[in-house]
């Protein structure tokens, strides 16, 4: 008898526990003030409105809402969303829209249809950790391009694309996760032009685009490119609820066809009931009615965090003031390691994410990501004050003062 | 400027539209009597009970039910289910149970952690089409073993495993999809012994196991193996609703850890709200209360279909009378092609699935799968009568009488 030794696929070598999800377990301990997660503020969830929509789905649509549905998704909801996206300037047709089980599955479907092991993909440095983790299971190599406060510099992108055969460009252009920055209009245009010159598709991840609380709105890459050569990903996670796992993908027909095949193979279809409920939620007018409330809440919290940072962090810590989204990104003095700060902060019951996890090829050891949406005003004050004290101690310890 | 030509991954060559999902589109035309789908009877959905559970989730758990949750799944629901599975004789611990977005995602996660391109997997011939489609995106080779009315013959399994280095064995032992048959107890034991001799894990897909309306219950492979060396997949799709996309995976710790990583990378977590609602549904006692109703309904429909078949099909068509599940499997005389029968039947507004799609390496052109759960009693009569007439005509046409 051969002893059973499970032999896993090669791809599992690069599949590890999500560091953020592990941090979240620590951060969810009672008493911990957590700036770690990317969790929206639960008190902004439109509970009453969603309850009503769910009741409508079960009353009006009944058993249809519990049955299998087509992979392509609820036709009425798709039609509504296309109209809604069109008002934002996005070219959208129901046949070019697909639902995913949250944005994370959108990333997985994109990776599934595009990536062979060893393929190169261009990503911002830093970039969204969930994307790195998802892509890792498809064994790509990363070509990283650093970002400044206006995104990737066109000359850096051009250089990277000239030197590397890249399969696609993955980018979070608005209120970037983790850096909170937005790509300027000029650079958006330049990025599209560069992608076209090299014949490479862009994957645009836009979970926060509508959560702007200051500054001028910027068109999405998908809008600027007229829907050509760009796969656009959005989600209801930050507009309604992340627990309902409803993401959207937009792509031109050639790509959409492959995405649908990949979706069928991966999980057949999105949750039918949720699609019906969100349909009623949208039709009731709650999507537009609710958005300003989230924005107002996040604007206030971002201001409180920035205020607390100015008061409690040493000047040597450089933080990016966000215009939207959910995060403040901080650079510590070069000598400091965020991982050391984390160890001491967690003893003071404060958690955040060590920014180095967002660098696909390493680096960024002196960076931190702070989430401001999922803490009360008071705990933002307390948490930032404690974190400031820890950083000051660390600066003294390593001689960075 | 390079013209953008999307270059897809090699795996997409084997990713095609689900034939069944395409048939379902035809079959959903008004007036068509469809035996094609694997859709449960919507009138057996526990709508009222699920409505109550959903109301409880939103009232009692409130915003928590809309927030992100842990990848591992709702602790209370997992605990309940482990108790429930234990009553069925299955060894189950909450740490060895994971939720998937329907059974289809369970298959995808299993394939993701085990399969390198070119790996061989052993499957029954015929086997579940959704599994073939899911596995295809991981580019395996299939080693097929034919089944008779008691499943795969041990000597065939042994021969296949001796001749081939197999990564895992995928099997639907109870009320097999498509063939409706169940593997006998002796063959279950022999399969486990063979897998152990060769050091190979078994993936046991059991969506219908509890839907038995005649005969003696059989233990699952997972139960017989004491949970060792078997990944067990089940689903709420056939017990409650397929639209809510709630599947379960059970596996020992080494495998479970990899499945959790794969789940995080694929879509972070299952729907939080659905987990809370199903938790209340279970706690209210509705899971056990509802099951007999489904079984009674399916028993009646299976009997009606078998009765109609005996009345309207030529004797030369051999059909397997099911003891549970959702399907009747028929073999036409060798000279007939189910695809020809399909073309003529659909003109008479009757649809079914050409059985050849269930053969991973081809074959079975003279087989058909008939679903009896999603048609009314009257339409089963009418549909089978029309189908019988078409088969008779085809037999005359090809000289099979």
Interface residues (C-beta under 8 A of the other chain):
Chain A: X1 X2 X3 X4 X5 X6 X7 X8 X9 X10 X11 X12 X15 X16 X17 X18 X21 X24 X25 X37 X39 X40 X42 X43 X45 X47 X50 X51 X54 X55 X58 X62 X63 X64 X65 X66 X67 X68 X69 X70 X71 X100 X101 X102 X104 X105 X108 X112 X113 X114 X115 X116 X119 X130 X133 X134 X136 X137 X138 X167 X195 X196 X197 X198 X199 X200 X201 X228 X229 X240 X241 X242 X243 X244 X245 X254 X255 X258 X260 X261 X262 X264 X265 X266 X267 X268 X269 X270 X271 X272 X273 X274
Chain B: X1 X2 X3 X4 X5 X6 X7 X8 X9 X10 X11 X12 X15 X16 X17 X18 X21 X24 X25 X37 X39 X40 X42 X43 X45 X47 X50 X51 X54 X55 X58 X62 X63 X64 X65 X66 X67 X68 X69 X70 X71 X100 X101 X102 X104 X105 X108 X112 X113 X114 X115 X116 X119 X130 X133 X134 X136 X137 X138 X167 X195 X196 X197 X198 X199 X200 X201 X228 X229 X240 X241 X242 X243 X244 X245 X254 X255 X258 X260 X261 X262 X264 X265 X266 X267 X268 X269 X270 X271 X272 X273 X274
